[in-house]
Structures are given as C-alpha cells and as structure tokens.
C-alpha cells in the first residue's frame, strides 16, 4: 500500500519555508519533492527504517538520495504523487503569495 506524507521543515528557503512531499511506494522506494527548492530524489527504505519526516530528511540532507526519472515524474508532472497539489491536499495550505507593497 502506498503511503504519503507532507511537511514543512521550517527552513527559510522561501516565504513558505521548505515544503516536502514524500511517497513510500509498494516496492519500498521513497520518492520525494522539495517544492520550494525544486529538488526531487528517491531512495530505498531499509527494512528496519520508518517512513517519516526524520528518515526522508536524513537521506535528503546527507545527499544520499538520487534524482531519477521516477522521482522527477512523481514531482513535476501535473497532479502526480509528489506534486504541489498533493502537498496542498495533505496539508490544507494554499499557495497564496504575500503581497509586496
């Protein structure tokens, strides 16, 4: 069964922080999308690892994940599993940009 998480790390990459969507696929591969930095990647989740924010950020922060055609497709195709729309669905946030004065 496919599982999906979305979270904001709180890092100040943009006015929205750093928004991440990640999906654990049936084959044990995790694909993720950093919406604000426009970075995606994938890794194979270990047998004794949990699918959560800490694990995703460990792979991402330590540059252990690989950008692949699968992670790119999951991130950047319209309404794909790790798209911005998926983040909004999971977190209920909108993408309203602040008004500059």
C-alpha positions, 0 to 999 in steps of 0.5 A, a space after each residue: 500500500 502506498 503511503 504519503 506524507 507532507 511537511 514543512 521543515 521550517 527552513 527559510 528557503 522561501 516565504 513558505 519555508 521548505 515544503 516536502 512531499 514524500 511517497 513510500 511506494 509498494 516496492 519500498 522506494 521513497 520518492 520525494 519533492 522539495 517544492 520550494 527548492 525544486 529538488 526531487 530524489 528517491 531512495 530505498 527504505 531499509 527494512 528496519 527504517 520508518 517512513 517519516 519526516 526524520 528518515 526522508 530528511 536524513 537521506 535528503 540532507 546527507 545527499 544520499 538520495 538520487 534524482 531519477 526519472 521516477 522521482 522527477 515524474 512523481 514531482 513535476 508532472 501535473 497532479 502526480 504523487 509528489 506534486 504541489 497539489 498533493 502537498 496542498 491536499 495533505 496539508 490544507 495550505 494554499 499557495 497564496 503569495 504575500 503581497 509586496 507593497 
